[in-house]
Amino acid sequence: MSETPRPIAVIDTQLLLRATLNAKSLPARMLFQMRDAYLLAVSPDVRAEVQDVLTRPKIRTKFPQITNEAVARTLAVLDAGLQITPETVAAVSRDPKDDKFIALAVESKATYLVSEDNDLLILNPYQGIHILNALDFIRILEKLAAAKPSTESEDMQQDEQ
């Protein structure tokens, strides 16, 4: 029996910030607890933007819960992702700063681009990429997990509990 490949997803900076801010938020659940359910695509531009935002003194003062440890945890997830460098970044979104997410999604052949940004959401679908919010992405991941046949070792682990 062949294993179903995990979908590739791109997550925008705002959701990565929210995941870092609040460990109990939907973005945190998606980024940290469900990360084995999909492949996170990351580009150097996206990683640099996330690191910049999470280490800005103004942001750190406003949100003291963004600790060095929280930043390191988020960056570790990004560093473990599928590293992609888009060759071109076309002007697609109403907000040019969002084009890097579209370019990454296209180049990585992502199935999903996850965002709460209306400038991105309005483009759904774009070249076969589903652009959706965090809650809808989590629901899709839950459906995929429910449809996935368990392996014999997973059955044995459940029996032991």
C-alpha positions, 0 to 999 in steps of 0.5 A: 500500500503506498503512502499518500504524499503530504501536501505542500503548504506556504504560510504567510508571515502574519500567521507565523507571528501569531503562532509565535505569539500564542502557543494556544492559537490556531496558527500555533496548532497548525505550525507546531502540532500539525507540522507532520501532516504537511510539508512547509515550503520556505524561501530565503525571503520568507525566512528573512522576513519572519526573522526580521519581524520576530526580532524587531525591538518594537514588536518585542516590546509590544509582545513580551511573550515573543521570547528568544526561545519562542523565536528559535522554535519558530525558526527551527520549524522554518529551517526544517521545511522544504527550502525553495528559492523562487527564480522569479517573483511576479507581480500578482497581488494587490500588495507587492509584499505578498508576491513572495508567498505566491512565487514560493507557492508556485515554485514549490508546487504547493497545494495550499497557501495559508493566510488571513490576508485579504490581498492573498485570499482574494486570489483563490484559487491561483494556478491550482493553489488553494489560498485559504485561512488557518481554520480551513487549512486545519480542517483539511489536515484533520480530514486527511488524517481521518482518511489516512489508513493507520499502520500496524505500528500505529494500531499497536501504539493505540492499543498500548494506551 
